[in-house]
Amino acid sequence: QSFDDAPLYFLLHESIYADGPASGATEWAAHASNQLSPTPQFDYLLTSKDDDAPVLFYGEMVFPWMAEGDFAELSGNGMRMLSQALAKKGDWTSLYDATNMRAALHGSDNGEGAKSKAASATYYGDMYVDFDCAMKLVQRGGPLEGVKVWVTNEYQHSGLRDDGAAIVCKLVSMAKGSIHVPS
C-alpha cells in the first residue's frame, strides 16, 4: 500500500482509537496490542511454512515503523514527528458523542453554530464498518438524522480509492440537493 495519495490517512487513522480524555493517548494502538500479546496467526514467517495455516493480514492499521523508512512518503522528519506527536496526544474529545454529532450537523441546542449539509456513502457488506451500526446513526432520532445516505454495494470500503472523484461528486450533489437518492 502506498501513502503517496493519502498521507493524512496515515496521520489521522490512529485517532479513531481515542474516544475522549478517559481513553488517553493511543500510543500506536495496533502496534502496542501486537507487542503485548503476539498472535502467531499473524506471523507470516510461521504461517507461510505451514500449508494448513492461513496467512492472515492486518487491515486498516498503521504502525510506527511505517514512518521510519518503509514508506518513503511518510519518512520525512516532519511526518515522523507529527505521527509520533499524534500517537502521544491524550486530550482528544469524545469522537462518538451523540450530542457532538448533532451539534456538528444541526448547530447547538442554544442556536449557536452553523447547520451543515451532509451526505454519506454506506456500503453493504463493508468489512470494516458494520452496516446496522452505521444506519442507526442516520435513522430518525439518530444523532446524524438528516444526513442524506447513499446505500450501495457498487463499491466496498475502498470506494474513495477506487472511484473517488465520482463518489465525492455524487455525495456533494446529494448534500446540495441537486440529485436525489432514496435513503
Secondary structure, 3 states (H helix, E strand, C coil): CCCCCCHHHHHHHHHHHCCCHHHCCCCCHHHHHHHHCCCHHHCHHHHCCCCCCCCCCCCCCCCHHHHCCCCHHHCCHHHHHHHHHHHHCCCCCCCCCHHHHHHHHHCCCCCCCCCCCCEEEEECCCCCCCHHHHHHHHCCCCCCCCCEEEEECCCCCCHHHHHHHHHHHHHHHHHHCCCCCCC
